[in-house]
Amino acid sequence: MFLPLHDSNPIRHVRFPYVVYALLAANGLIFLYQLTLTPDAFDWFAVQYGMVPIVVRDLVAQPVAWLPDWANLLTYAFLHADWLHLLTNMLFLWIFGDNVEDAMGHARFLFFYLACAVLAALAHLALNFDGNGPLIGASGAVAGVLGAYVLLYPHARVFVLARIVVPIPLPVPALWMLGVWIATQVFYVLIGSQEPVAWWAHLGGVAAGAALAAPLKRREVALFGGR
């Protein structure tokens, strides 16, 4: 439907969004490692470090003996299924993450990102209680970033590549662009989409991000800004 290109929302409180770039690097390096694996090893790596509901619930033994069951609520967010999966998540994190890190500060943003990953995984687990397939990808954590951004900067301009007749870049308010993205997740949940997409993890991440934005932001950063 559309592809975000960049936003017109400069950072004001930090010199450089170190945490966002560290997360981009970590996700990229782990995926490059995944690419070195054989197809069977690639799939097994996802089972080992993805979030498998019946493993987290301790109904099935943890496949990595030294890893606590709960740790998969975090590790899953650094694995991806393919290049499109990785690049889509990293594009959204790159565009919107710097402003959320700016609003919170480095340490609180890192806590925020990891908390959103955990809460998104728990939302997926709650709706897939007996699931035996691995949840992987940064989508839930990145959805948390989007939830915070839409609360902090709904009026910021986001340039999106929209296909009307031919693809053209259009500036739209963040509330519109991210609102459409959130509405799309709700739509697919309501129709019971069978696509291999963790819609509930996305919605759980968005809700977590919106809930955590206000208590974790700097005092001087107002809500509903971005004009």
Secondary structure, 3 states (H helix, E strand, C coil): CEEEEEECCCCCCCCCCHHHHHHHHHHHHHHHHHHCCCHHHHHHHHHHHCECHHHHCCCCCCCCCCCCHHHHHHHHHHCCCCHHHHHHHHHHHHHHHHHHHHHHCHHHHHHHHHHHHHHHHHHHHHHCCCCCCCECCCHHHHHHHHHHHHHHCCCCEEEEEEECCCEEEEEEEHHHHHHHHHHHHHHHHHCCCCCCCCHHHHHHHHHHHHHHHHHHCCCCCCCCCCC
